[in-house]
Amino acid sequence: MQMCPNCDKVYDSTEYSRCPYCSGELENKSGESYYKNCPNCGGIMYWDGCWECTNCSNEIDTDEDDNDGIIEH
């Protein structure tokens, strides 16, 4: 892994000869996403076809509209 001195993003130098973010090969994953509070552990759940907790991997099979708000990342 290598950190780009221009954008401070980390990338795999065995896969890319130059920073894939600065060159446009990879896009920054930034923006807004819906989130839901996990009823199991209190962690954050993100929508990916169903709600999945990033902490305990609990899944809830409801719509994306069943959210608790929007989070910026």
C-alpha positions in Angstrom: 0.0 0.0 0.0 1.1 3.5 -0.8 -0.2 7.0 0.1 -0.4 9.5 -2.7 1.5 12.7 -1.8 -1.0 14.8 -3.8 -4.4 13.6 -2.5 -3.4 11.6 0.6 -5.4 8.6 -0.5 -4.0 5.1 0.0 -3.9 2.7 -2.9 -2.2 -0.6 -3.8 1.0 0.1 -5.6 1.2 -3.4 -6.9 -2.0 -2.8 -8.9 -1.4 0.8 -10.0 1.8 2.4 -11.2 0.3 5.9 -10.2 -2.4 7.1 -8.0 -5.7 5.8 -9.4 -7.7 8.6 -7.7 -5.6 11.5 -9.2 -5.6 9.8 -12.6 -9.3 9.2 -12.6 -9.2 5.4 -12.7 -11.0 5.2 -9.4 -13.6 7.5 -8.1 -13.7 8.9 -4.6 -16.6 7.4 -2.7 -18.0 10.5 -1.2 -21.4 11.8 -1.0 -24.5 11.1 0.9 -26.1 7.8 1.9 -29.2 6.7 3.9 -28.5 5.1 7.2 -30.4 3.2 9.8 -29.6 2.7 13.5 -29.1 -1.0 14.3 -31.7 -2.2 16.8 -29.3 -5.1 17.7 -26.2 -3.2 18.7 -26.8 0.5 18.1 -24.3 0.6 15.2 -24.9 2.1 11.7 -26.7 0.2 9.0 -26.3 1.0 5.3 -28.5 0.0 2.4 -27.2 -2.6 -0.1 -30.4 -4.4 -1.2 -31.2 -4.8 2.5 -30.0 -2.9 5.6 -26.7 -4.4 7.0 -25.0 -3.3 10.2 -21.3 -2.4 9.8 -20.7 -3.5 13.4 -22.6 -6.8 14.0 -23.7 -7.7 10.4 -27.3 -7.8 11.5 -29.6 -7.6 8.4 -33.1 -6.1 8.1 -35.1 -6.8 5.0 -37.0 -3.6 4.5 -37.0 -0.9 1.8 -34.4 1.9 1.5 -37.2 4.3 2.5 -37.2 2.7 6.0 -34.2 4.9 7.1 -33.3 7.1 10.0 -31.6 9.9 8.0 -28.8 10.8 5.6 -25.1 10.6 6.5 -22.3 12.3 4.6 -19.1 10.4 3.9 
